[in-house]
């Protein structure tokens, strides 16, 4: 069977890479003859990121072009919101490359983790919903794989549309109880709770940061913060204060503990732009904190998702904003704090630990709250390691079981 991934563009976001690697591996393990079409804006660069893609039956194809209809709809409705009463959702025919890929595929997997949410705007949401609907209209089964969905309470039009949209899918699986319960609350019940496929991704060893790990006397704190999180702040003053709080925390760790600190970028655009680049943003934080030096460093932005997971597994503790960075650490038994901006981190922590004690909401990030979170990891380290050792194997099995929904 041949599947087309929808909702993916390239491996600049290592979380997206982790999803594609993991889902592909799960499906091929279940049915060796499975093949997969992976959209890519830069197939040469993605092939460097994942040189074994062909061995995993993955072929890169052209990505979906953002529809002009959706773009114009967005501009009009932002200016004249009343238009949504008569034109509630833009409809379109996908571009020729996407049509060719759909014709070549037997079925579609919608991935990307949180595509069906409001975080990236209505235009993005309706783009991917539109591609899925077109595929269904052409008789292609569409599967939503281990997603975070909603909530759409801030937009009642979308909330009313979503149950009918999802009812057309061949299967719908979500990765947190919060998403499942939310969907049931708005009238959609045919949903299966699974775990994120990235819990199954195997780490790939490398020697970056070997010196830092070798020299530490008390372990390494892995740390990730993203410009995406920073972007939720109201103005430049708030953003500068946010940066200052993080730098003060890094200095405090170095001054008051024996931990070394390694900053771990998890999203870096391949075109080198600063937009949404963890690496460029965090390099500035490292410099402001007086580094890099023997106890403070940052990983290069060229590592792939499996290599980053290897480094995450070497850390004593991890604190991170990127969801799949935290999943990488948790899946290797590392006590982790999730710096949360959406349902994803809260839901995963609630399901894994039974509470949100290891969740730090973005709006509460400060030197003091970060320090309190690190203190929590010190105090509960052994308890967390024991719990993760017990539950992660079950979560991996649950993640692999999603293939049964898709393959039948």
N, C-alpha and C positions, 0 to 999 in steps of 0.2 A: 504494500500500500504506500502511496506517495502523499505526503502532507506538505502544505504550504503554511509557513509561519506568517501570521498577520500581526502587525503591531511592533515590528522590529525594523531597525534601520542600519545599525552598525554596532561594533564592539567598543566604541568609545566609552560607553557606560558598561563597566565590567559586570554590573548586575544583570544587564540584558545578555551579556555573553554567558554568564553563569546559567541563566535560564535556558538558552539555546543548547549549550553543552549538555546540561543535565537532562532536559526533556529528550534530546536526541539519543543520549545514552540509554535512558530508560526504555524508550520505544524499540531501539535496536536490540537491546538485551531481551526484550519480550518476543520480538519477531525480527530475525536477522534480515529478512528481505525488505524491511521498512526503509524508505528513502525520504529525504526531507529537503525542501526548497527554502533557503534562508535569504530573505531580502538584505541587500547590502549596498550602501552608498559608495563603499570603497572595498570591493572584493579582494583586491591585492593586499590591502592593509589588514583586512580581517583574516586573510589566509596566513599572514605572518603571525597574527595573534593566536590562531588555531591551526597549526600546520597539519594536524591529524583530521581535519574536517572531512576530507574525502574518505578516509578509512572508516569514519562514522556514518557514511552514506549521506553526507550533507553537501549540497551544491548551492553556491551563491547565485542569486538572481537579482535583477534590478528592483529597487525599492518602490513602494507606492508613492506616486506624485501627489502632493497636497492639492485637492481640487479647488479650482478657481471659484466654483459655486459656493463652497463652504467658506472660503475667504471673504467673498462679497457678502454672504449672509451674516458673517460675524461683524463686518464693518457696519452694515445697516442696522443690525439689532443693537449694537452698542450705542448707536446714535439715536435710534428710534425704537425703544424697547417694546412699544405697542405692536410692532410688526410681528412679534412672536405669537400674537393671538391668532393671526391668519396664516403665518408661515412659521410653524413651531419648530420645524427641523428641515435642514437642506437635504435634498436628494441628488444623487449624481451617479454617473457611470464611471467606474475606475479607468485609469489611464491604460494605454495599450500594453505596456509591460506587465502590469498587474493582471490584465485580462489574459495575457498569454500564460502567466504563471498559474492562474486559476484553472485555465483549460488543461494544463499539464498535470494538475494535482487531482487526487481522488477526494481529498478532504482538507479542511482548514483547522489550524490550531491558533487561537487568539491568545497571545501571551503578552509579556511586558509587565506583568505583575499588577500594576495599578492603572492600566489604560482606561478602565471604566470607572472613572472618578472625575471630580471637578478640579483637581489640583493643576492640571495642565490646560484648562480652559475648555469652553464648549466646542470650539472649532476642532480641537484635537479629538475630543470625545466623539463628535459626530462624524469625523473622518473615518475612524476605525469602526464605528457602528455601521457606517454606510458600506464599507468594504465587506463586512460580515454579512449584511443583509443582501448585497448583490450576489455573493457566493451562494447563499441559501436559495435565492431566486433561480440560480442556475443549477440547482439540484445537488450542490456540494454540502455534505454534512460539516457543520461548524462546531468546534469544541472550545469552550473557555476552560483553560488549564490553570488551576491553582491561583486564581486571581484574588486581589482585594477589590471589592466592589462597593462604590459609594463611600459615605452616605451622600444622598442628594437632597437632603432636607433644606439646603439653601436655595434649591431651584425646583420648585414643585412641578414645573412642566417636565423636566427630565425625570423626576421621580415617578410621574405618572406614565411616562413612556417606557421605562426600563423593564417592568415585568413582561409586557408584550414583546419587547425586543428579545429578551432572554428566552422566552418561551419557544422561540423558533430554533434555538440551538439544539444540536444532537445531545450534548451534555454540558453541564455547568458545574464546575468545581471551584471552591474557594479555599483559601489557605488560613482563614481565621474564623473562629466561632462568631466574632463580631460581624463579619460580612454575611455569614449564613443567617444569623438572627435578624440582621437588618433586612435582607432580601425577603425573609418570611414575613417581616412586619409590614412590607409594602405589597404583599400578596403573591410573591413568587416562592414556591415551595419545592420545586424540582431541582434541588441543589445538594451537592455532596461536599462534605467537609474533608479536605485532604491536608497535606503539608507541602510547603514550598519545595519544588524539585531540587533546588540548589543545596539542600541538606545532603544530597547524594553525590555532589561533585567531588571528585578526587583531587587532592592537592598535588601540585607539581613542584618538586624541590628546585631551589636555585641558591646562589651564594650571596645575593644582595643583603646587606646589613649584617653579615656574619661577624664583623668586628664588634659591632654594638652588642650583639647577643653574647659573644664570647667574653666581653669585658665586664658585663654587668654582674654585680654581686647579689642582687635581689630580684632579678627578673626585669622584664620590659613591659611597659604600658604602651599598647598600641592605641593610637588616637586618630580619629577621622572627624572632620567637620567640613561642611560643604557650603559653597556660595549659594546653593539652593535654599538651605536653611536661613542663611543670612538675608536672602531676598524677601523673606516674610516680614522683615522688620520695617517699620513705618517710614524712616527717613535716614539720611546720611549720619546724623548725630547718633541715632540708635545703633546703626551699623558699626560706627567707630567704637562706641562703648562696648558692643558685643565683642569686637576684635580684642579690645583691651582686656576684657574679662578673661578671655581664653589665654592670652599671653601671660597674664598674671597667674593663672592656674598652672600653666606649663612651668613657669619659673618656681612656683611654690612646690611642685612635685620634685623638681631637681634640687631645691634647697632643703626640703624637709623630709625627703624619703631617700632611699637608696635605689629606687627604681630608675632605669633609663627610660627614655621616651622616644618612640618611633612613630612619626606621622605617616599615615597610610592612605594615599589617594586611591579612590575607587571609581571616579569618573574623570576622564580627561579627553576632550574632543581631539580627534586625529589631525584636525587642521591647525592645531596649536593655539586656538583662540582662548582667551581668558574666560569667555562665557561658560558658566557651569563647570569650570575646571577646578577640581579639588587641588591638583598639584600646584597650579599657579597661586591659588589663594593661600594654601597652607605654607608654601615657601616663604611668603611674606610674614606669616606668623612665626615660623622658625627663626627668621632673621631678627624679628622684633624680640624674640625670647633669648637672643644671644648666641644662636647656633648657626650652622650645625657644629657640633663638637663631639667628644667621645661619649657623651651620655644623651645627646639629642641629635636626631637625624630625621630625614624624610626619604621614603622609597622613591625611586625613579618612576616616572609616569608611563614607562614603556612595558611594564609587566602585565601579563594577561591575568584573567580571573583565577585560574588554577594556581598560578604562582603567588598571587596575593593571598589566596586561601592558605597556602603553605606558610607564609609569614604570619598570618593571623594565628595559626595554630601554634606558633613558637612563642607567642606572647603569654605572659602571666595573666594580664588583664587586658580587656579592650573596651574602649568607649568610642562609639561611632554614630554618625548621623545617617549614613547610607545603609539602607535596609539590608542589602545583600553582603555588605561588609560585616554587619552584625550576625547575619545568618552564617557566614563563613566561620566566624569565631565560635559561635554557639555550637555549630555542628561538629567542631573539634574539641568541645569540652572546655572552652575558655570562658571564665566568668566575665560577663559583658553588660555594659550599660548602653541602652539605646537612647540616643538623642532624637526625640520624636517630633514630627510635624504632621502626621496623619494617622489614620486608623491602623496602618500596617504594623508599626512597631508595638503599639499598645496591644493590638490583637494577638500578635505572635507571643509576646511576653505573657499575656494573660493565659493563653492556652498552654504555654510551656511551664510556667512557674505557678500559675494560679493567682497571680496578682500583678501589679504594675510597679513593684518596688524598684525594679531596675530600669524604669522608664523615666527619662528626664525631658519634660516638654520643652520645646524650643523657647517659648516665651519666658521660661524660668532659668535659662542658662545664665550663670554668673560664676565668678571665681568661687564663691562660697558653695553654690549648688553642685558644681563640678567636684569640689573637694569633698563635699558630703557624700556624693556618689562613689568616689574612690574609697572613702572610708567604709562605705557599705560593702564594697568588694573585698576589702581586707578582712572585715569581720565575718563575712558569710562565704569566704572563699571555698572552704572545704565542703560546706553544705551544698553550694552551687555545683561544684565539680561532681559530687556524688549524684545529685539529681540529674545532671546532664548525662552522666555515664549510664544512668538507668533509662532515660527517656529518649535520647537521640537515636539509638538503634530502632526503637519503635517508630519514631518519626520518619526515619529513612524508609522503613518498610511501607509506611503509609504513603509516602511520596511516590514510591514505585508502583503502588496499587492503582494510581491514577491511569496507568496505561490500560487497565481493564475497561475503563469507561470509554476510552477512545478506540481501542482495537476490538472491543466486543467480546 
